[in-house]
C-alpha cells in the first residue's frame, strides 16, 4: 500500500486473482480477509492425505491451478486458521500488484537492506515458477558483524 501497488486492503481479491472472477463468493473476499484468515475458503488439513491443500500446493506442479480449485465454505469474516491457501493467494496478489516476483520484491525492500551474508532461496512450482509463499523460503540468519569504531 505504501508503495502504491495496492490501493486498499478492502480491494476484492478477484481484482488480482482474475481466475477466480465469477466463482461463487470469491468476489466478496478482500485482501484484508486473507490477511486475517477470514476468507471463508474451505481448508483441508495436512491429515487429510493425500489431498490436503498444503500437500497439493507443495507437491503439485502448479499453485495457480490449485488456487482455481478452491471453494467457499463460509462467508467472509469467518475465522479459520489457514496454513497454505490464504498465504499462497497473498503471494500471487503481491506478485501481480507489483509486477515483480515475490522474492525479488522481498530482496528489494528487506533482504538487500539488512546486510545478510548469503542469498535466500524460495521453492518454486514446476509449471510457471510461482514462489510457494505459504512456505518454503530458505535463508541463513547470519548477518556479518561489522567492526564498531571506538575512540
Phi, psi and omega in degrees: 000313180300328180276355176086007181281327179238132183284318188201151175290347179278357179294141176290145181295335181292347175294333180248327179260074186302331181292349179260357179299136179082353179277132188316117173081346185292330182289348179269350181274131179256169175300321179298322176302317179296314181299326181266006182055045180236033185285334185082003180288136180299130180247135171252148184265159178305327182290348179272061183290151351267016190251024180286154178302312181302320180289323178293320177293317185286310185266344178291164182261003178209108177293328180295321178297322179289323177302318180300334183272353182295149182231157178275135175250320182228167177291149174304141184110346178275119182282131171210122180305131181236122183255005179211298192296315183292320179289328176293319178297320178298322177297317179293319178300315179300316179298316182288325179291318184273338186075014181234150172299144183303318179298321178293320179293318176300316179297315181297317187271331187230299192304313183290344184265348183258003173070039181293156183280332184217161176291153172268162179227150181228136176290141181242153174283162187283330188287306186228011176076020177292131177295141176274085188282355176278350180194197154070024171264143182234126182209149173277140179270004182281129173241123184300140177283139178249139179298142179260130178291132177238153179260000000 
